[in-house]
Amino acid sequence: MFAPDGSLWFGTDGDFLCRMQPGAAPEKEYEATDILISTPAVSDKHTMYFLPDDGTLYALSANGRLLWERDVATGEKDVYYTSSPVLAPDGTVYVGSWDGGLYAFRGDGPVAATLWPEYRRNAQHTGTMAPTRPRSKFLWFGSKD
């Protein structure tokens, strides 16, 4: 997921939410209590929402400070298999859970206007880029153009 500052954010199976600035090595921003296999989402206020497999939704400020955490699913499961958070235009943060529920939490704003702010890029979750969209000024993963 790309944040408004152009950094790439991603989770690891080592329980870390990481940030990678263009041309730099990844940095650990937050250590959760379980693996982060879902895609984070970022709001227009630069708040990062992410959901490790422990069933807890986290909100992290742009400077890495934990704003809040909310239980999404609890129970006697080894792995929760939660979904990636999605932001609605009114700022509501939606997540699905292994228990069959769809949960809504109050966020601080709609999805950020970045290259790829949440799971599969946009509200329609197309996972594609428009061919007429200007190229990013950042080069990623060995790109030569």
N, C-alpha and C positions, 0 to 999 in steps of 0.2 A: 504494500500500500504506500502511496506517495503522499507525504505531508506538504503543506503549503510552502515550506522552506526548500522543497526539492529533495528532501531526504527520503530514503526507502526504509520502511518499518516492517519487521517480520518477527514471527515467533519461532522458537526452537523447541526441539524435544528435550532440551536441557533446562526447560522452565524459564527461559529468558525472553523478554521482549527486547529486540535489538533495533538500533538505528544505524543506518549507513549513509553518510554524507557522500556526495559525488566525489569520486577519486580517493576515498578514504576507506580504512578498514572498518568493519562493523563494530559497534560499541554496545555493551549491555546497558539498557536503560532501566529495566525493572526485572526483579526476580519474582516470579509467581510461585505458587505451591504445586503446580502441575505443568505438563507439557502444553505448549501453545501451538496447536495445529490449525486453528481457524485464523482467518484474515482479520487484522484490526480494522477499525473504521475511524476516520478523523472528521471532526466537525469544523465548521467555518470559524470557530473560536480556538481552533488548534487542539482541542481535547481529543485524546486518543482513547478509544473504547476497545477493550480486548477481553477475550473469554477463554481462559485456560480450561483444560478438561477436568477441573475440580468443581465446575458448576458455579463459579463466582464471576460476575461481570465487574470489571475494573474500569475506572475513569482516571486517566493520567493527564496532568497538565503538560503544556509544551515544554516546560522546564524540568519535567520528570517527576513532579510531586504527585503523590497519590491523592486524588480528590475524594473518591469514595469507592466502596466495593459493595456489591449487592449479591445475595444468594439467588441463583436462578433455579437450581434443582438441588435437592438434598435427598438423602436416602442411603441405602446399603448397596451401592454400585461401586465397582472398581474403576470404571471409566464412564464418564458422563456423556460423551459424544455430543457436545453442544454445537450450535451453529455459529457462523460468523455474525457479529453484530451488524445491523443495517440501520441507517438513520433516515427518518422521515422528514419531509419538508418543515414540519413544526418542531423538529428537534427530538422527537421521541426515538428512543433506542429500542429496537426490536431484536429479540433473540429467540430461537427455538431450542428445545431441550429434548433429551432422551425420554423424558416422561410424557412426551406428546403435547406439552404445553407451548404456547407462544407467549412470551413475556414482554412487557413494555415498561420502560423506565424513562423518567424525565431526563433528557439530555440538555445541553446548553445551546444547541443551534442545529441547523441543517447540515448536511454533508458539505465538506469543503470543496471549493472549486479548484481541484487539482487534477493532474493527469490520470490518477487512479486512486480515488479516496476510500474505497470500500470493496468488499467482495465482488468480483466480476465487474468492477469499474463503475457502474452507474445504477440508477434506480431500476432499470429494466434487466440488469444483470446479464447484459449481452456478452461481456468479456471481450469486446472488440473495440478497435479504434476507428474513428471515422477517417477515410482516406484523405480528406481535405484538411484535416487538423494539422496545424504547424508542428514540426518536430520539436521535441524537448531540447533545450539548450545543454542538457546533461547527457553524457555518454555513459552507458551502463554495460557491464558484463562484456567488455572487449569490443563493443561496437566500433566500427571504423568510419561511420558516416555521421 
